Structures are given as C-alpha cells and as structure tokens.
Amino acid sequence: MTPQEFVTHGAAILASQPFSRLLGVEIGAVAPGRVELRLAMKPELLQQHGFAHGGVLSYLADNALTFAGGTAMSSDALTSEYKINYLRPAVGELLIARAEAVNAGRTQAVCRCDVFAVKGGVEKLCAVAQGTIVKLAQD
C-alpha cells in the first residue's frame, strides 16, 4: 500500500468503530507497524480535576497498539493484553497516541505506545503502554 492508501484504510477502520466515531478520533499517520491517532479534547472527556480521563488515554493507547500490530502483521487484529503507565495528568487541546510494533510474527505482535497531551503546541508525554496484539482468526 502507498502511504495515502494506509491513511485511507486506517480512516475507514476508525469510521467503522462506533466508539471511535463517538469520541472523534482521527488518523494522524499510519504505515506498516506504526500509527498516530489524534483526539481533540472536549469537556466530556475530562475527569473532575479537568484532566483527560484515564479511560480516554487507555482507549487511545489500546487502539493505537492494535493498529500498529495489525499493520505489522497485515491483518485484522485484536488486543490480547496491554498495560499502561500514567506519567502525568493530560492537559491540553489535543491528545496524540503514537504506537509502533517492536516485534511482529505470523500471529502476534508486541507493540508500544506513547500518549502525549498537546497544549499551546507543546507535547508532553502523559502515558506509556505496551501490549500484545493477535491476528484475528478467520473461522
């Protein structure tokens, strides 16, 4: 696939996910084994202290990990497991999740993801995640 075909395909996948549509997530970039997801912050995504809710950061990391693993294996994929470490409160206008496959085999990929909050054009690392992504079995 060309870089533009990857972006078009990734956007179609996001458009097919009702939850991603609800949140308004967009593809920033996508290539084999790599993805960037973007989410504009809005009041509905905040917790009581005005930070992005941890579930929003977790969703972005989970989805980015799966995109990275799926593109690395050239397959539909699912998250088998992941862990996330929250480093600082996410405050800003935009969240960006950048994930990459660290290693990919025939049926699974191990991926990592960094989640950034962007405020005034400055990115701050807010969370890191790692996960195992598995190829979707075609029964």
Contact map, one row per residue, 1 for C-alpha under 8 A:
1111110000000000000000000000000000000000000000000000000000000000000000000000000000000000000000000000000000000000000000000000000000000000000
1111110000000000000000000000000000000000000000000000000000000000000000000000000000000000000000000000000000000000000000000000000000000000000
1111111000000000000000000000011000000000000000000000000000000000000000000000000000000000000000000000000000000000000000000000000000000000000
1111111100000000000000000000000000000000000000000000000000000000000000000000000000000000000000000000000000000000000000000000000000000000000
1111111110000000000000000000000000000000000000000000000000000000000000000000000000000000000000000000000000000000000000000000000000000000000
1111111111000000000000000000011000000000000000000000000000000000000000000000000000000000000000000000000000000000000000000000000000000000000
0011111111100000000000000010111000000000000000000000000000000000000000000000000000000000000000000000000000000000000000000000000000000000000
0001111111110000000000000000000000000000000000000000000000000000000000000000000000000000000000000000000000000000000000000000000000000000000
0000111111111000000000000000000000000000000000000000000000000000000000000000000000000000000000000000000000000000000000000000000000000000000
0000011111111100000000000010010000000000000000000000000000000000000000000000000000000000000000000000000000000000000000000000000000000000000
0000001111111110000000000110000000000000000000000000000000000000000000000000000000000000000000000000000000000000000000000000000000000000000
0000000111111111000000000000000000000000000000000000000000000000000000000000000000000000000000000000000000000000000000000000000000000000000
0000000011111111100000000000000000000000000000000000000000000000000000000000000000000000000000000000000000000000000000000000000000000000000
0000000001111111100110001110000000000000000000000000000000000000000000000000000000000000000000000000000000000000000000000000000000000000000
0000000000111111110110000000000000000000000000000000000000000000000000000000000000000000000000000000000000000000000000000000000000000000000
0000000000011111110010000000000000000000000000000000000000000000000000000000000000000000000000000000000000000000000000000000000000000000000
0000000000001111111110000000000000000000000000000000000000000000000000000000000000000000000000000000000000000000000000000000000000000000000
0000000000000011111111000000000000000000000000000000000000000000000000000000000000000000000000000000000000000000000000000000000000000000000
0000000000000000111111100000000000000000000000000000000000000000000000000000000000000000000000000000000000000000000000000000000000000000000
0000000000000110111111111000000000000000000000000000000000000000000000000000000000000000000000000000000000000000000000000000000000000000000
0000000000000111111111111000000000000000000000000000000000000000000000000000000000000000000000000000000000000000000000000000000000000000000
0000000000000000011111110000000000000000000000000000000000000000000000000000000000000000000000000000000000000000000000000000000000000000000
0000000000000000001111111000000000000010000000000000000000000000000000000000000000000000000000000000000000000000000000000000000000000000000
0000000000000000000111111100000000000011000000000000000000000000000000000000000000000000000000000000000000000000000000000000000000000000000
0000000000000100000110111110000000001111000000000000000000000000000000000000000000000000000000000000000000000000000000000000000000000000000
0000000000100100000000011111000000001110000000000000000000000000000000000000000000000000000000000000000000000000000000000000000000000000000
0000001001100100000000001111110000111100000000000000000000000000000000000000000000000000000000000000000000000000000000000000000000000000000
0000000000000000000000000111110000111100000000000000000000000000000000000000000000000000000000000000000000000000000000000000000000000000000
0000001000000000000000000011111001111000000000000000000000000000000000000000000000000000000000000000000000000000000000000000000000000000000
0010011001000000000000000011111101110000000000000000000000000000000000000000000000000000000000000000000000000000000000000000000000000000000
0010011000000000000000000000111111100000000000000000000000000000000000100000000000000000000000000000000000000000000000000000000000000000000
0000000000000000000000000000011111000000000000000000000000000000000100110100000000000000000000000000000000000000000000000000000000000000000
0000000000000000000000000000001111100000000000000000000000000000001111111000000000000000000000000001100000000000000000000000000000000000000
0000000000000000000000000000111111110000000000000000000000000000001110110000000000000000000000000111100000000000000000000000000000000000000
0000000000000000000000000011111011111000000000000000000000000001001100000000000000000000000000001111000000000000000000000000000000000000000
0000000000000000000000000011110001111100000000000000000000000001000000000000000000000000000000011110000000000000000000000000000000000000000
0000000000000000000000001111100000111110000000000000000000010001000000000000000000000000000000011100000000000000000000000000000000000000000
0000000000000000000000001111000000011111000000000000000000000000000000000000000000000000000001111000000000000000000000000000000000000000000
0000000000000000000000111100000000001111100000000000000000000000000000000000000000000000000001110000000000000000000000000000000000000000000
0000000000000000000000011000000000000111110000000000000000000000000000000000000000000000000011100000000000000000000000000000000000000000000
0000000000000000000000000000000000000011111010000001000000000000000000000000000000000000000111100000000000000000000000000000000000000000000
0000000000000000000000000000000000000001111111000000000000000000000000000000000000000000000010000000000000000000000000000000000000000000000
0000000000000000000000000000000000000000111111000000000000000000000000000000000000000000000000000000000000000000000000000000000000000000000
0000000000000000000000000000000000000000011111000000000000000000000000000000000000000000000000000000000000000000000000000000000000000000000
0000000000000000000000000000000000000000111111100001100100000000000000000000000000000000000000000000000000000000000000000000000000000000000
0000000000000000000000000000000000000000011111111111100000000000000000000000000000000000000000000000000000000000000000000000000000000000000
0000000000000000000000000000000000000000000011111111100000000000000000000000000000000000000000000000000000000000000000000000000000000000000
0000000000000000000000000000000000000000000001111110000000000000000000000000000000000000000000000000000000000000000000000000000000000000000
0000000000000000000000000000000000000000000001111110000000000000000000000000000000000000000000000000000000000000000000000000000000000000000
0000000000000000000000000000000000000000000001111111000000000000000000000000000000000000001000000000000000000000000000000000000000000000000
0000000000000000000000000000000000000000000001111111100000000000000000000000000000000000111000000000000000000000000000000000000000000000000
0000000000000000000000000000000000000000100011100111110110000000000000000000000000000000111000000000000000000000000000000000000000000000000
0000000000000000000000000000000000000000000011100011111110000000000000000000000000000000000000000000000000000000000000000000000000000000000
0000000000000000000000000000000000000000000000000001111111000000000000000000000000000100000000000000000000000000000000000000000000000000000
0000000000000000000000000000000000000000000000000000111111100000000000000000000000000000000000000000000000000000000000000000000000000000000
0000000000000000000000000000000000000000000010000001111111110000000000000000000000000000000000000000000000000000000000000000000000000000000
0000000000000000000000000000000000000000000000000001111111111000000000000000000000000000000000000000000000000000001000000000001000000000000
0000000000000000000000000000000000000000000000000000011111111100000000000000000000010000000000000000000000000000000000000000000000000000000
0000000000000000000000000000000000000000000000000000001111111110000000000000000000000000000000000000000000000000000000000000000000000000000
0000000000000000000000000000000000001000000000000000000111111111000000000000000000000000000000001000000000000000001000000000000000000000000
0000000000000000000000000000000000000000000000000000000011111111100000000000000000010000000000001010000000000000111000000000000110000000000
0000000000000000000000000000000000000000000000000000000001111111110000000000001001000000000000000000000000000000000000000000000000100000000
0000000000000000000000000000000000000000000000000000000000111111111000000000000000000000000000000000000000000000000000000000000000000000000
0000000000000000000000000000000000111000000000000000000000011111111100000000000000000000000000001110000000000000100000000000000000000000000
0000000000000000000000000000000000000000000000000000000000001111111110000000001000000000000000000011100000000011100000000000000001101000000
0000000000000000000000000000000000000000000000000000000000000111111111000000111000000000000000000000000000000000000000000000000000001000000
0000000000000000000000000000000011100000000000000000000000000011111111100000100000000000000000000000000000000000000000000000000000000000000
0000000000000000000000000000000111100000000000000000000000000001111111110000000000000000000000000011100000000010000000000000000000000000000
0000000000000000000000000000000011000000000000000000000000000000111111111000100000000000000000000001100100011110000000000000000000001100000
0000000000000000000000000000000010000000000000000000000000000000011111111111110000000000000000000000000000000000000000000000000000001110000
0000000000000000000000000000001111000000000000000000000000000000001111111110000000000000000000000000000000000000000000000000000000000000000
0000000000000000000000000000000111000000000000000000000000000000000111111110000000000000000000000000100100001000000000000000000000000000000
0000000000000000000000000000000010000000000000000000000000000000000011111110000000000000000000000000000111111000000000000000000000000010000
0000000000000000000000000000000100000000000000000000000000000000000001111111000000000000000000000000000000000000000000000000000000000000000
0000000000000000000000000000000000000000000000000000000000000000000001111111100000000000000000000000000000000000000000000000000000000011000
0000000000000000000000000000000000000000000000000000000000000000000001000111110000000000000000000000000000000000000000000000000000000011000
0000000000000000000000000000000000000000000000000000000000000000011011000011111000000000000000000000000000000000000000000000000000001111000
0000000000000000000000000000000000000000000000000000000000000000010001000001111100000000000000000000000000000000000000000000000000001111000
0000000000000000000000000000000000000000000000000000000000000100110000000000111111000000000000000000000000000000000000000000000000111100000
0000000000000000000000000000000000000000000000000000000000000000000000000000011111000000000000000000000000000000000000000000000000111100000
0000000000000000000000000000000000000000000000000000000000000000000000000000001111100000000000000000000000000000000000000000000000111000000
0000000000000000000000000000000000000000000000000000000000000100000000000000001111110000000000000000000000000000000000000000000011110000000
0000000000000000000000000000000000000000000000000000000000000000000000000000000011111000000000000000000000000000000000000000000011100000000
0000000000000000000000000000000000000000000000000000000001001000000000000000000001111100000000000000000000000000000000000000001111000000000
0000000000000000000000000000000000000000000000000000000000000000000000000000000000111110000000000000000000000000000000000000001110000000000
0000000000000000000000000000000000000000000000000000010000000000000000000000000000011111100000000000000000000000000000000000011100000000000
0000000000000000000000000000000000000000000000000000000000000000000000000000000000001111100000000000000000000000000000000000111100000000000
0000000000000000000000000000000000000000000000000000000000000000000000000000000000000111110000000000000000000000000000000000111000000000000
0000000000000000000000000000000000000000000000000011000000000000000000000000000000000111111000000000000000000000000000000000010000000000000
0000000000000000000000000000000000000000000000000011000000000000000000000000000000000001111100100000000000000000000110000000010000000000000
0000000000000000000000000000000000000000000000000111000000000000000000000000000000000000111110000000000000000000000011100000000000000000000
0000000000000000000000000000000000000000100000000000000000000000000000000000000000000000011111100000000000000000000011110000000000000000000
0000000000000000000000000000000000000001110000000000000000000000000000000000000000000000001111100000000000000000000011110000000000000000000
0000000000000000000000000000000000000111100000000000000000000000000000000000000000000000000111110000000000000000000011100000000000000000000
0000000000000000000000000000000000000111100000000000000000000000000000000000000000000000010111111000000000000000001111000000000000000000000
0000000000000000000000000000000000011110000000000000000000000000000000000000000000000000000001111100000000000000001111000000000000000000000
0000000000000000000000000000000000111100000000000000000000011001000000000000000000000000000000111110000000000000111100000000000000000000000
0000000000000000000000000000000001111000000000000000000000000001000000000000000000000000000000011111000000000000111000000000000000000000000
0000000000000000000000000000000001110000000000000000000000001001100100000000000000000000000000001111100000000011110000000000000000000000000
0000000000000000000000000000000011100000000000000000000000000000100110000000000000000000000000000111110000000011100000000000000000000000000
0000000000000000000000000000000011000000000000000000000000000000100110010000000000000000000000000011111100001111000000000000000000000000000
0000000000000000000000000000000000000000000000000000000000000000000000000000000000000000000000000001111100001111000000000000000000000000000
0000000000000000000000000000000000000000000000000000000000000000000000000000000000000000000000000000111110001110000000000000000000000000000
0000000000000000000000000000000000000000000000000000000000000000000010011000000000000000000000000000111111111100000000000000000000000000000
0000000000000000000000000000000000000000000000000000000000000000000000001000000000000000000000000000001111111000000000000000000000000000000
0000000000000000000000000000000000000000000000000000000000000000000000001000000000000000000000000000000111110000000000000000000000000010000
0000000000000000000000000000000000000000000000000000000000000000000000001000000000000000000000000000000111111000000000000000000000000110000
0000000000000000000000000000000000000000000000000000000000000000000010001000000000000000000000000000000111111100000000000000000000011110000
0000000000000000000000000000000000000000000000000000000000000000000010011000000000000000000000000000111110111110000000000000000000011100000
0000000000000000000000000000000000000000000000000000000000000000000010000000000000000000000000000000111100011111000000000000000001111000000
0000000000000000000000000000000000000000000000000000000000000000100110000000000000000000000000000011111000001111100000000000000001111000000
0000000000000000000000000000000000000000000000000000000000000000100000000000000000000000000000000011110000000111110000000000000111100000000
0000000000000000000000000000000000000000000000000000000000001001100000000000000000000000000000001111000000000011111000000000000111000000000
0000000000000000000000000000000000000000000000000000000000001000000000000000000000000000000000001110000000000001111100000000111110000000000
0000000000000000000000000000000000000000000000000000000010011000000000000000000000000000000000111100000000000000111110000000111100000000000
0000000000000000000000000000000000000000000000000000000000000000000000000000000000000000010000111000000000000000011111000011111000000000000
0000000000000000000000000000000000000000000000000000000000000000000000000000000000000000011111110000000000000000001111100011110000000000000
0000000000000000000000000000000000000000000000000000000000000000000000000000000000000000001111110000000000000000000111111111000000000000000
0000000000000000000000000000000000000000000000000000000000000000000000000000000000000000001111000000000000000000000011111110000000000000000
0000000000000000000000000000000000000000000000000000000000000000000000000000000000000000000110000000000000000000000001111100000000000000000
0000000000000000000000000000000000000000000000000000000000000000000000000000000000000000000000000000000000000000000001111110000000000000000
0000000000000000000000000000000000000000000000000000000000000000000000000000000000000000000000000000000000000000000001111111000000000000000
0000000000000000000000000000000000000000000000000000000000000000000000000000000000000000000000000000000000000000000111101111100000000000000
0000000000000000000000000000000000000000000000000000000000000000000000000000000000000000000000000000000000000000000111000111110000000000000
0000000000000000000000000000000000000000000000000000000000000000000000000000000000000011000000000000000000000000011110000011111100000000000
0000000000000000000000000000000000000000000000000000000000000000000000000000000000000111110000000000000000000000011110000001111100000000000
0000000000000000000000000000000000000000000000000000000010000000000000000000000000011111000000000000000000000000011100000000111110000000000
0000000000000000000000000000000000000000000000000000000000001000000000000000000000011110000000000000000000000001111000000000111111000000000
0000000000000000000000000000000000000000000000000000000000001000000000000000000001111000000000000000000000000001110000000000001111100000000
0000000000000000000000000000000000000000000000000000000000000000100000000000000001110000000000000000000000000111100000000000000111110000000
0000000000000000000000000000000000000000000000000000000000000100100000000000001111100000000000000000000000000111000000000000000011111000000
0000000000000000000000000000000000000000000000000000000000000000000000000000001111000000000000000000000000011110000000000000000001111100000
0000000000000000000000000000000000000000000000000000000000000000110011000000111110000000000000000000000000011110000000000000000000111110000
0000000000000000000000000000000000000000000000000000000000000000000011000000111100000000000000000000000000111000000000000000000000011111000
0000000000000000000000000000000000000000000000000000000000000000000001001011110000000000000000000000000001110000000000000000000000001111100
0000000000000000000000000000000000000000000000000000000000000000000000000011110000000000000000000000000000000000000000000000000000000111110
0000000000000000000000000000000000000000000000000000000000000000000000000000000000000000000000000000000000000000000000000000000000000011111
0000000000000000000000000000000000000000000000000000000000000000000000000000000000000000000000000000000000000000000000000000000000000001111
0000000000000000000000000000000000000000000000000000000000000000000000000000000000000000000000000000000000000000000000000000000000000000111
